[in-house]
Amino acid sequence: MSELSYPKSKVNRVNRLGERGKYECKAVHEIIMASPVVHVSFHPGSLEDYPVILPMIGKLGSFENPSADLSEPLDLYLHGYVSSRIMNIARGSSDEQPMKVCVCATKVDGLVLTLTPNSHSMNYRSSVIFGTVELVTNLDEKLYAMKLITNGVIPGRYDDTRVPPDSAEMQSTQILRVTIDHASAKVRTGQPSDYEKDMKRDDLREKCWTGVVPVYQAFGEPQEASYNRVKEVPEYISNYVKEAGDAEREYAVAAIQMAPSDKS
Amino acid sequence: MSELSYPKSKVNRVNRLGERGKYECKAVHEIIMASPVVHVSFHPGSLEDYPVILPMIGKLGSFENPSADLSEPLDLYLHGYVSSRIMNIARGSSDEQPMKVCVCATKVDGLVLTLTPNSHSMNYRSSVIFGTVELVTNLDEKLYAMKLITNGVIPGRYDDTRVPPDSAEMQSTQILRVTIDHASAKVRTGQPSDYEKDMKRDDLREKCWTGVVPVYQAFGEPQEASYNRVKEVPEYISNYVKEAGDAEREYAVAAIQMAPSDKS
């Protein structure tokens, strides 16, 4: 079977620098999962009001098909406090008046330095999801999503803690399920790329350094809480911190040598 | 004189976990300037459409008062391609129908691991700006903003490159000025904080490691372009990479020992 992709539509098509666009489920989903925080926008009451963006924790999974991997169709789960504004708006939505959101995750991978400011760029990966929100009311799905979100931050964490949440905790936490209607990613990789007119100028090229400064998300040594009683940092934490940190750093460097996603 | 702050209003007030809210200009502005990318939301044509978020480069400055520092009133400058959707909408706006945006920058500083999933948290800094957009048409202001944006990515870069942009470059790049109408920041610092009921459970505390994994933006060794001819990486680049990387790492660790911004 060929790779599953989101269909291109008016909503998700990457117009500007379209060669950077990616529509494969796996590409779109990986960027979301590698981001500790996503940005969520929803419509306030009216167009007179300011648009709104909230940073939230969001992770992808499928309650119907829990063994699905990132190349398969998934839903996005967001969690928040029960009486926050986004939850109140979600509760006021309906099939007739659905709550639509845009969710964006961006990872900067490098600062791309060229001979003139206008050709400067960044290596980056960005995913955008356009979806419809529903409150999760089924208790099993809510528990599934809580575990997904906790393990999405550090794999294996959920079962190492006091679970399940008690009834007060279940009530104070609200989970939103975003059904993905449209999605795409935009990715820049590769070397700097300069204008022909600047490449011809020896004086400029002898004077101005060109290259890429890799940028990546790093993890420091885990620091125990003042009240922690467990001597050793558990292996699932130290392994994750090492592996995820290595992967981020290696990607930022490798991205420079990847085929350029475009000419600027 | 006491420190300048954004007035609290219905638009910018931090309601949920209000003790994490910060309104000082300096606090709000520093988070934006430390973020290589900001997320920008604007209203599409109608509430039937999906909300929209774009990752963009945005930097703060004052064309009227160029020596202003981050504790003073500033505008946000965004740059983009002249025919992109956000620019087309900006061109269609007017005093009667102003274009409103929300701009958000978030930095994750640590994964906060506690005894039960619901008390898990992150240390983070997030700034949100609500503002009104105008196209920059004055050439001097446009050049000011281009320099501000280039030097906002790496201080000192602008004057080391071929400048000023030529007339084709000036025309293909559009700069937006966002007048800040409302703004606030939300910051979590400090140790993990567990529920009383879990703290009383010796079995749980002997088994479950609690603490913070620092998270920070790191910079790798600058990698020269295949066509670079300058032997040494210039000092303003290598110094910035070292200093900015050190500052990010040190903040993530220091934040754990700062006074807790709240109890969860």
Interface residues (C-beta under 8 A of the other chain):
Chain A: V11 N15 R16 P36 V37 H39 S41 F42 H43 S46 L47 D49 Y50 P51 V52 I53 L54 P55 I57 Y81 S83 S84 R85 K100 V101 C102 V103 C104 T106 V108 L111 L113 T114 L115 T116 P117 N118 H120 M122 Y124 S126 V128 F130 M146 K147 I149 T150 V153 I154 R157 Y158 D160 T161 R162 V163 P165 E169 S172 T173 D181 H182 Q191 P192 D194 D198 M199 R201 L204 R205 E206 K207 C208 W209 T210 G211 V212 V213 P214 V215 Y216 Q217 A218 F219 G220 E221 P222 Q223 E224 A225 S226 Y227 N228 R229 V230 E232 V233 P234 I237 V241 R249 A252 V253 I256
Chain B: V11 N15 R16 P36 V37 H39 S41 F42 H43 S46 L47 D49 Y50 P51 V52 I53 L54 P55 I57 Y81 S83 S84 R85 K100 V101 C102 V103 C104 T106 V108 L111 L113 T114 L115 T116 P117 N118 H120 M122 Y124 S126 V128 F130 M146 K147 I149 T150 V153 I154 R157 Y158 D160 T161 R162 V163 P165 E169 S172 T173 D181 H182 Q191 P192 D194 D198 M199 R201 L204 R205 E206 K207 C208 W209 T210 G211 V212 V213 P214 V215 Y216 Q217 A218 F219 G220 E221 P222 Q223 E224 A225 S226 Y227 N228 R229 V230 E232 V233 P234 I237 V241 R249 A252 V253 I256
